[in-house]
Amino acid sequence: MHSSEASACATNDIYKMLEKYNSLGYTGIILTNHFFNGNTCVPRNMPWANKIELFFLPYEKAKTKAKEYNMDVFFGLEYNYYGTEFLIYDLDKAFFLKHPEIMSLSLPAFIDLVHKNDGIVVHAHPFREAPYISEIRLFPELVDAVEVINGSHAGTDFDEKAKAYAEKYNLPQTAGSDAHNVNHPRFCGMEFQHRLKDINDFISSVRKRDYSLFLI
């Protein structure tokens, strides 16, 4: 999901988004706002440390607010490579403050850095067609999983292609609402056999494929 504090395409703030997810019965969410090479609303001309602080602000606000709903909030981000987008998990604020060079790294170098820091990379909506996507690019040798259900897709064609792609390369399959506001058309996600403790628990479960996907 996205929130308006950091994603330019989102129209509701993190408090409204949490309220919506709670009303639908979710026990947790992963906030994946667009990073600085994507549709961010964080000013690009700020010093690196200031940008990172602003980027993490909605996540930190969400962690506090979510306690009122008995919900868990985990951190991720959506990384853009010429319109091809990836969901990155298990990199914290300290990592980003330490690595301002990531904006100039090639995609393989960036993903290698993610892996060296125990993170995972999920190819988000790999077959989406949109004006900002100039071509479909697939990287089965670089990613750890494939998003095969995306709540922003009105039909099933893109998701079916993603599922076939994941099956071809034997990659774990994930689902995400990709919600930008509380009036999002389709909410979906991943259901686990236990309540996740943290983002590392999420990553471990994805690697074990110990979950099921759902669409509301």
Backbone as CSV, one residue per row, in Angstrom:
resi,resn,N_x,N_y,N_z,CA_x,CA_y,CA_z,C_x,C_y,C_z
1,MET,0.838,-1.187,0.000,0.000,0.000,0.000,0.874,1.239,0.000
2,HIS,0.273,2.359,-0.400,0.966,3.646,-0.460,0.242,4.650,0.426
3,SER,0.928,5.728,0.756,0.285,6.799,1.519,0.729,8.141,0.961
4,SER,-0.098,9.148,1.161,0.111,10.439,0.509,1.302,11.219,1.064
5,GLU,1.842,10.813,2.209,3.002,11.521,2.756,4.256,11.329,1.901
6,ALA,4.326,10.194,1.171,5.547,9.901,0.422,5.307,9.521,-1.029
7,SER,4.105,9.084,-1.380,3.803,8.705,-2.760,2.912,9.759,-3.404
8,ALA,3.365,10.319,-4.510,2.622,11.402,-5.163,1.292,10.923,-5.723
9,CYS,1.172,9.637,-6.014,-0.058,9.097,-6.597,-1.078,8.686,-5.545
10,ALA,-0.720,8.706,-4.277,-1.648,8.342,-3.207,-2.471,9.559,-2.791
11,THR,-3.725,9.314,-2.411,-4.610,10.437,-2.070,-5.108,10.403,-0.627
12,ASN,-4.697,9.386,0.137,-5.045,9.341,1.562,-3.787,9.166,2.398
13,ASP,-3.787,9.781,3.572,-2.615,9.649,4.437,-2.624,8.310,5.156
14,ILE,-1.570,8.058,5.893,-1.395,6.750,6.517,-2.478,6.456,7.551
15,TYR,-3.000,7.479,8.227,-4.032,7.244,9.231,-5.328,6.746,8.589
16,LYS,-5.710,7.361,7.467,-6.907,6.912,6.758,-6.725,5.503,6.205
17,MET,-5.521,5.219,5.716,-5.258,3.903,5.143,-5.306,2.817,6.224
18,LEU,-4.744,3.093,7.373,-4.792,2.135,8.477,-6.228,1.868,8.911
19,GLU,-7.016,2.940,9.003,-8.419,2.800,9.392,-9.162,1.888,8.410
20,LYS,-8.875,2.060,7.111,-9.533,1.251,6.088,-9.126,-0.216,6.208
21,TYR,-7.848,-0.483,6.309,-7.381,-1.868,6.402,-7.903,-2.541,7.673
22,ASN,-7.974,-1.793,8.749,-8.518,-2.347,9.989,-9.990,-2.716,9.811
23,SER,-10.735,-1.878,9.111,-12.160,-2.152,8.906,-12.388,-3.399,8.066
24,LEU,-11.394,-3.760,7.263,-11.497,-4.949,6.412,-11.007,-6.215,7.113
25,GLY,-10.462,-6.068,8.309,-10.054,-7.234,9.070,-8.591,-7.632,8.955
26,TYR,-7.771,-6.777,8.361,-6.347,-7.084,8.266,-5.696,-7.010,9.649
27,THR,-4.761,-7.913,9.916,-3.982,-7.823,11.154,-2.663,-7.099,10.943
28,GLY,-2.303,-6.847,9.691,-1.061,-6.141,9.423,-0.988,-5.641,7.996
29,ILE,-0.106,-4.683,7.779,0.124,-4.135,6.442,1.626,-3.925,6.251
30,ILE,2.030,-3.874,4.983,3.397,-3.459,4.651,3.281,-2.185,3.831
31,LEU,3.861,-1.116,4.328,3.830,0.170,3.638,4.963,0.195,2.618
32,THR,4.626,0.343,1.334,5.635,0.302,0.271,5.519,1.554,-0.594
33,ASN,5.843,2.695,-0.041,5.770,3.936,-0.806,6.809,3.958,-1.927
34,HIS,6.512,4.759,-2.951,7.432,4.885,-4.077,8.728,5.548,-3.634
35,PHE,9.845,4.960,-4.033,11.147,5.514,-3.661,11.493,6.692,-4.573
36,PHE,12.668,7.263,-4.366,13.026,8.523,-5.008,13.185,8.412,-6.526
37,ASN,13.328,7.192,-7.050,13.403,7.030,-8.500,12.035,6.686,-9.088
38,GLY,11.001,6.844,-8.286,9.634,6.577,-8.730,8.739,7.766,-8.454
39,ASN,7.455,7.499,-8.271,6.463,8.564,-8.129,6.388,9.064,-6.682
40,THR,7.494,9.607,-6.235,7.572,10.109,-4.866,7.117,11.558,-4.781
41,CYS,6.698,11.977,-3.588,6.422,13.403,-3.375,7.448,13.992,-2.401
42,VAL,8.462,13.215,-2.057,9.567,13.738,-1.243,10.429,14.622,-2.145
43,PRO,10.676,15.882,-1.765,11.459,16.784,-2.626,12.828,16.196,-2.959
44,ARG,13.157,16.178,-4.232,14.399,15.552,-4.677,15.635,16.413,-4.423
45,ASN,15.442,17.708,-4.161,16.591,18.599,-3.991,17.031,18.737,-2.537
46,MET,16.481,17.927,-1.648,16.864,17.984,-0.240,18.124,17.167,0.000
47,PRO,18.847,17.426,1.073,19.965,16.565,1.451,19.481,15.136,1.675
48,TRP,20.352,14.185,1.400,19.977,12.770,1.455,19.359,12.384,2.799
49,ALA,19.975,12.754,3.890,19.479,12.370,5.218,18.075,12.934,5.460
50,ASN,17.835,14.153,5.007,16.502,14.753,5.175,15.449,14.004,4.359
51,LYS,15.815,13.596,3.153,14.882,12.834,2.317,14.543,11.497,2.970
52,ILE,15.542,10.842,3.517,15.294,9.550,4.161,14.378,9.724,5.372
53,GLU,14.592,10.767,6.147,13.734,11.018,7.301,12.283,11.222,6.864
54,LEU,12.062,11.996,5.815,10.711,12.227,5.318,10.093,10.950,4.767
55,PHE,10.907,10.150,4.083,10.403,8.920,3.494,9.945,7.935,4.561
56,PHE,10.655,7.877,5.663,10.321,6.939,6.734,9.238,7.464,7.672
57,LEU,8.913,8.754,7.587,7.963,9.355,8.521,6.601,8.662,8.537
58,PRO,5.956,8.382,7.389,4.650,7.722,7.459,4.717,6.325,8.076
59,TYR,5.795,5.611,7.832,5.967,4.295,8.450,6.056,4.427,9.967
60,GLU,6.828,5.389,10.435,6.982,5.578,11.873,5.674,6.046,12.511
61,LYS,4.925,6.896,11.815,3.611,7.321,12.303,2.658,6.120,12.351
62,ALA,2.732,5.274,11.321,1.835,4.122,11.239,2.093,3.132,12.363
63,LYS,3.341,2.904,12.698,3.670,1.955,13.761,3.031,2.372,15.083
64,THR,3.028,3.663,15.347,2.435,4.165,16.591,0.909,4.066,16.544
65,LYS,0.323,4.524,15.441,-1.132,4.538,15.320,-1.713,3.130,15.286
66,ALA,-1.007,2.199,14.673,-1.526,0.841,14.492,-1.747,0.115,15.814
67,LYS,-1.087,0.552,16.862,-1.273,-0.085,18.177,-2.718,0.053,18.642
68,GLU,-3.385,1.140,18.239,-4.784,1.337,18.620,-5.698,0.296,17.981
69,TYR,-5.261,-0.250,16.840,-6.049,-1.258,16.122,-5.544,-2.679,16.356
70,ASN,-4.499,-2.806,17.165,-3.831,-4.107,17.336,-3.376,-4.660,15.993
71,MET,-2.810,-3.777,15.172,-2.286,-4.152,13.865,-0.771,-4.049,13.853
72,ASP,-0.151,-4.792,12.946,1.290,-4.727,12.741,1.579,-3.926,11.474
73,VAL,2.648,-3.152,11.502,3.065,-2.378,10.341,4.523,-2.694,10.041
74,PHE,4.782,-3.110,8.816,6.140,-3.418,8.387,6.538,-2.474,7.257
75,PHE,7.845,-2.351,7.055,8.372,-1.401,6.074,8.847,-2.105,4.806
76,GLY,8.516,-1.480,3.685,9.067,-1.881,2.397,9.094,-0.639,1.522
77,LEU,9.454,-0.801,0.267,9.405,0.320,-0.662,9.239,-0.209,-2.074
78,GLU,8.790,0.670,-2.969,8.659,0.317,-4.379,9.746,1.051,-5.164
79,TYR,10.603,0.264,-5.775,11.780,0.764,-6.490,11.503,0.737,-7.983
80,ASN,11.803,1.833,-8.671,11.473,1.973,-10.083,12.721,1.878,-10.952
81,TYR,12.616,1.067,-12.009,13.690,0.961,-12.997,13.082,1.176,-14.375
82,TYR,13.040,2.433,-14.817,12.483,2.797,-16.122,11.066,2.246,-16.318
83,GLY,10.271,2.314,-15.288,8.892,1.855,-15.349,8.677,0.454,-14.813
84,THR,9.724,-0.353,-14.753,9.646,-1.678,-14.129,9.830,-1.490,-12.632
85,GLU,8.936,-2.082,-11.840,8.943,-1.784,-10.405,9.130,-3.047,-9.560
86,PHE,9.815,-2.852,-8.456,10.144,-3.945,-7.551,9.797,-3.554,-6.123
87,LEU,9.288,-4.501,-5.361,9.035,-4.305,-3.944,10.238,-4.832,-3.173
88,ILE,10.797,-3.982,-2.334,12.019,-4.303,-1.589,11.675,-4.401,-0.114
89,TYR,12.107,-5.492,0.517,11.781,-5.727,1.929,13.036,-5.996,2.754
90,ASP,12.994,-5.533,4.004,13.991,-5.750,5.048,15.232,-4.884,4.912
91,LEU,15.050,-3.650,4.494,16.108,-2.655,4.595,15.578,-1.538,5.487
92,ASP,16.341,-1.168,6.502,15.855,-0.187,7.469,16.432,1.199,7.212
93,LYS,16.063,2.128,8.061,16.509,3.509,7.886,18.031,3.617,7.937
94,ALA,18.656,2.876,8.836,20.117,2.927,8.957,20.791,2.528,7.651
95,PHE,20.215,1.526,6.979,20.782,1.101,5.694,20.751,2.240,4.693
96,PHE,19.626,2.905,4.565,19.506,3.965,3.565,20.356,5.180,3.908
97,LEU,20.451,5.518,5.177,21.319,6.628,5.572,22.776,6.328,5.233
98,LYS,23.138,5.069,5.275,24.515,4.638,5.018,24.827,4.536,3.532
99,HIS,23.802,4.436,2.684,24.033,4.148,1.266,23.380,5.168,0.325
100,PRO,23.814,6.411,0.353,23.261,7.392,-0.596,23.624,7.071,-2.047
101,GLU,24.609,6.210,-2.246,25.042,5.873,-3.602,24.055,4.986,-4.352
102,ILE,23.035,4.477,-3.655,22.130,3.528,-4.318,21.403,4.146,-5.508
103,MET,21.245,5.466,-5.519,20.542,6.098,-6.624,21.341,6.037,-7.927
104,SER,22.633,5.804,-7.833,23.468,5.746,-9.037,23.874,4.318,-9.398
105,LEU,23.425,3.329,-8.634,23.788,1.948,-8.916,22.960,1.392,-10.070
106,SER,23.552,0.472,-10.811,22.790,-0.265,-11.814,21.794,-1.164,-11.100
107,LEU,20.780,-1.639,-11.820,19.791,-2.513,-11.192,20.428,-3.770,-10.612
108,PRO,21.283,-4.496,-11.344,21.919,-5.680,-10.747,22.741,-5.345,-9.506
109,ALA,23.433,-4.215,-9.523,24.249,-3.826,-8.370,23.373,-3.489,-7.174
110,PHE,22.258,-2.799,-7.416,21.348,-2.475,-6.326,20.761,-3.745,-5.717
111,ILE,20.276,-4.651,-6.560,19.680,-5.886,-6.047,20.722,-6.736,-5.327
112,ASP,21.945,-6.733,-5.828,23.018,-7.453,-5.137,23.238,-6.876,-3.740
113,LEU,23.176,-5.551,-3.618,23.330,-4.908,-2.312,22.179,-5.278,-1.386
114,VAL,20.952,-5.328,-1.933,19.793,-5.755,-1.145,20.024,-7.158,-0.600
115,HIS,20.455,-8.075,-1.469,20.673,-9.465,-1.054,21.793,-9.585,-0.029
116,LYS,22.839,-8.802,-0.191,23.947,-8.849,0.767,23.516,-8.362,2.144
117,ASN,22.416,-7.595,2.193,21.882,-7.119,3.470,20.625,-7.890,3.884
118,ASP,20.502,-9.113,3.352,19.443,-10.063,3.736,18.045,-9.627,3.336
119,GLY,17.943,-8.718,2.390,16.631,-8.317,1.902,16.176,-9.189,0.747
120,ILE,14.916,-9.030,0.354,14.401,-9.739,-0.809,13.756,-8.752,-1.776
121,VAL,13.653,-9.212,-3.027,13.128,-8.386,-4.106,11.962,-9.123,-4.759
122,VAL,10.805,-8.477,-4.794,9.616,-9.035,-5.430,9.301,-8.208,-6.669
123,HIS,9.161,-8.870,-7.806,8.802,-8.148,-9.026,7.321,-7.797,-8.946
124,ALA,7.046,-6.502,-8.859,5.658,-6.035,-8.733,4.996,-5.962,-10.110
125,HIS,3.745,-6.413,-10.189,2.922,-6.343,-11.400,3.753,-6.395,-12.690
126,PRO,4.453,-7.509,-12.937,5.435,-7.554,-14.033,4.870,-7.368,-15.431
127,PHE,3.576,-7.619,-15.643,3.010,-7.514,-16.982,2.029,-6.348,-17.131
128,ARG,2.063,-5.418,-16.188,1.188,-4.242,-16.286,1.531,-3.431,-17.526
129,GLU,0.500,-2.932,-18.179,0.672,-2.021,-19.307,0.126,-0.662,-18.907
130,ALA,0.955,0.363,-19.038,0.569,1.720,-18.645,1.467,2.710,-19.382
131,PRO,1.035,3.970,-19.515,1.829,4.965,-20.248,3.248,5.140,-19.692
132,TYR,3.432,4.939,-18.379,4.767,5.138,-17.807,5.671,3.918,-17.973
133,ILE,5.138,2.829,-18.519,5.922,1.609,-18.726,6.213,1.478,-20.218
134,SER,7.469,1.692,-20.606,7.828,1.683,-22.023,7.943,0.280,-22.585
135,GLU,8.288,-0.680,-21.747,8.405,-2.060,-22.195,8.334,-3.006,-20.997
136,ILE,7.953,-4.252,-21.269,7.914,-5.270,-20.223,9.305,-5.869,-20.081
137,ARG,9.850,-5.813,-18.889,11.176,-6.370,-18.626,11.057,-7.418,-17.524
138,LEU,11.670,-8.574,-17.712,11.625,-9.642,-16.731,13.044,-9.971,-16.271
139,PHE,13.180,-10.215,-14.975,14.492,-10.482,-14.394,14.431,-11.698,-13.470
140,PRO,14.128,-12.883,-14.014,13.967,-14.062,-13.150,15.223,-14.443,-12.387
141,GLU,16.385,-14.055,-12.910,17.636,-14.398,-12.233,17.960,-13.438,-11.092
142,LEU,17.245,-12.316,-11.002,17.539,-11.315,-9.978,16.524,-11.290,-8.843
143,VAL,15.254,-11.584,-9.137,14.197,-11.423,-8.134,14.025,-12.692,-7.298
144,ASP,13.404,-12.507,-6.131,13.167,-13.621,-5.205,11.732,-14.130,-5.266
145,ALA,10.825,-13.332,-5.807,9.412,-13.706,-5.873,8.726,-12.821,-6.910
146,VAL,7.485,-13.182,-7.250,6.713,-12.443,-8.248,5.333,-12.147,-7.687
147,GLU,4.897,-10.900,-7.829,3.541,-10.529,-7.432,2.570,-11.021,-8.505
148,VAL,1.702,-11.963,-8.139,0.792,-12.572,-9.114,-0.657,-12.120,-8.941
149,ILE,-0.946,-11.414,-7.855,-2.253,-10.773,-7.682,-1.992,-9.327,-7.263
150,ASN,-2.501,-8.395,-8.053,-2.334,-6.973,-7.762,-3.700,-6.319,-7.772
151,GLY,-4.061,-5.685,-6.668,-5.394,-5.124,-6.513,-5.712,-3.959,-7.418
152,SER,-4.712,-3.386,-8.079,-4.951,-2.260,-8.976,-5.384,-2.703,-10.365
153,HIS,-5.274,-3.987,-10.662,-5.645,-4.480,-11.984,-7.140,-4.761,-12.049
154,ALA,-7.822,-4.149,-12.990,-9.274,-4.311,-13.111,-9.643,-5.705,-13.582
155,GLY,-8.840,-6.289,-14.480,-9.106,-7.636,-14.984,-8.105,-8.639,-14.433
156,THR,-8.075,-9.807,-15.047,-7.185,-10.872,-14.562,-6.020,-11.152,-15.499
157,ASP,-5.986,-10.524,-16.674,-4.991,-10.860,-17.690,-3.566,-10.654,-17.190
158,PHE,-3.285,-9.477,-16.596,-1.934,-9.195,-16.116,-1.521,-10.180,-15.026
159,ASP,-2.457,-10.474,-14.124,-2.153,-11.388,-13.022,-1.922,-12.808,-13.528
160,GLU,-2.685,-13.234,-14.503,-2.517,-14.586,-15.047,-1.151,-14.739,-15.718
161,LYS,-0.716,-13.713,-16.422,0.620,-13.746,-17.035,1.705,-13.794,-15.958
162,ALA,1.507,-13.037,-14.875,2.482,-13.030,-13.780,2.567,-14.397,-13.115
163,LYS,1.429,-15.037,-12.946,1.401,-16.369,-12.329,2.134,-17.382,-13.203
164,ALA,1.909,-17.325,-14.502,2.597,-18.240,-15.422,4.107,-17.998,-15.385
165,TYR,4.490,-16.741,-15.297,5.914,-16.375,-15.198,6.537,-16.958,-13.926
166,ALA,5.864,-16.775,-12.796,6.373,-17.301,-11.531,6.489,-18.820,-11.578
167,GLU,5.489,-19.478,-12.138,5.509,-20.941,-12.217,6.621,-21.431,-13.133
168,LYS,6.857,-20.732,-14.229,7.898,-21.132,-15.164,9.262,-21.166,-14.490
169,TYR,9.527,-20.182,-13.641,10.842,-20.075,-12.997,10.823,-20.562,-11.548
170,ASN,9.710,-21.162,-11.132,9.585,-21.716,-9.775,9.887,-20.668,-8.707
171,LEU,9.317,-19.484,-8.884,9.497,-18.398,-7.929,8.281,-18.298,-7.012
172,PRO,8.479,-17.974,-5.746,7.343,-17.762,-4.839,6.405,-16.691,-5.380
173,GLN,5.114,-16.839,-5.074,4.099,-15.923,-5.560,3.545,-15.084,-4.409
174,THR,3.367,-13.794,-4.659,2.841,-12.901,-3.628,1.620,-12.160,-4.158
175,ALA,0.921,-11.489,-3.247,-0.241,-10.677,-3.605,-0.210,-9.386,-2.807
176,GLY,-0.664,-8.301,-3.433,-0.726,-7.025,-2.732,-1.820,-6.145,-3.285
177,SER,-2.480,-5.418,-2.403,-3.566,-4.543,-2.843,-3.067,-3.407,-3.725
178,ASP,-1.846,-2.928,-3.458,-1.315,-1.781,-4.196,-2.255,-0.587,-4.039
179,ALA,-2.848,-0.471,-2.856,-3.858,0.563,-2.618,-3.224,1.943,-2.493
180,HIS,-3.888,2.928,-3.134,-3.441,4.314,-3.068,-4.433,5.205,-2.324
181,ASN,-5.608,4.640,-1.997,-6.618,5.392,-1.267,-7.644,4.411,-0.688
182,VAL,-8.528,4.921,0.138,-9.480,4.050,0.831,-10.578,3.534,-0.090
183,ASN,-10.720,4.130,-1.282,-11.725,3.685,-2.244,-11.137,2.765,-3.304
184,HIS,-10.049,2.133,-2.970,-9.373,1.209,-3.880,-10.343,0.114,-4.321
185,PRO,-10.351,-0.254,-5.607,-11.368,-1.202,-6.103,-11.244,-2.631,-5.599
186,ARG,-10.013,-3.107,-5.388,-9.825,-4.510,-4.983,-8.738,-4.592,-3.911
187,PHE,-9.091,-5.124,-2.764,-8.099,-5.371,-1.718,-7.754,-6.856,-1.719
188,CYS,-6.504,-7.144,-1.528,-6.056,-8.535,-1.507,-4.853,-8.638,-0.587
189,GLY,-4.199,-9.788,-0.571,-3.045,-9.926,0.288,-2.632,-11.354,0.505
190,MET,-1.958,-11.587,1.619,-1.382,-12.882,1.939,-1.819,-13.292,3.340
191,GLU,-2.259,-14.521,3.472,-2.734,-15.039,4.752,-1.760,-16.102,5.250
192,PHE,-1.276,-15.920,6.464,-0.274,-16.804,7.050,-0.898,-17.654,8.152
193,GLN,-0.222,-18.731,8.496,-0.725,-19.642,9.528,-0.441,-19.117,10.934
194,HIS,0.332,-18.075,11.030,0.637,-17.473,12.332,0.748,-15.965,12.138
195,ARG,0.615,-15.233,13.212,0.769,-13.780,13.125,2.249,-13.454,12.974
196,LEU,2.570,-12.664,11.975,3.961,-12.353,11.692,4.561,-11.477,12.783
197,LYS,5.797,-11.821,13.174,6.473,-11.071,14.236,7.110,-9.794,13.703
198,ASP,7.676,-9.877,12.514,8.399,-8.748,11.931,8.594,-9.015,10.442
199,ILE,9.297,-8.115,9.762,9.485,-8.264,8.327,10.343,-9.480,8.008
200,ASN,11.247,-9.850,8.900,12.052,-11.052,8.679,11.185,-12.306,8.711
201,ASP,10.174,-12.299,9.546,9.220,-13.401,9.598,8.456,-13.486,8.282
202,PHE,8.090,-12.337,7.733,7.440,-12.293,6.425,8.349,-12.891,5.354
203,ILE,9.606,-12.468,5.331,10.555,-12.947,4.329,10.765,-14.453,4.454
204,SER,10.924,-14.926,5.680,11.107,-16.356,5.902,9.910,-17.151,5.401
205,SER,8.714,-16.639,5.661,7.498,-17.329,5.229,7.367,-17.339,3.713
206,VAL,7.781,-16.242,3.068,7.750,-16.201,1.605,8.709,-17.244,1.037
207,ARG,9.887,-17.307,1.594,10.865,-18.282,1.102,10.402,-19.720,1.306
208,LYS,9.684,-19.951,2.405,9.148,-21.300,2.676,7.843,-21.564,1.933
209,ARG,7.270,-20.487,1.370,5.968,-20.555,0.679,4.880,-21.051,1.631
210,ASP,4.976,-20.531,2.848,4.064,-20.951,3.923,2.950,-19.919,4.095
211,TYR,2.058,-19.823,3.103,0.983,-18.833,3.131,0.037,-19.139,1.990
212,SER,-1.071,-18.405,1.975,-2.012,-18.468,0.849,-2.348,-17.052,0.417
213,LEU,-2.801,-16.897,-0.812,-3.141,-15.582,-1.353,-4.653,-15.417,-1.337
214,PHE,-5.124,-14.186,-1.147,-6.564,-13.957,-1.148,-6.900,-12.647,-1.848
215,LEU,-8.116,-12.571,-2.320,-8.652,-11.385,-2.984,-10.035,-11.129,-2.427
216,ILE,-10.255,-9.906,-1.900,-11.558,-9.567,-1.340,-12.514,-9.171,-2.469
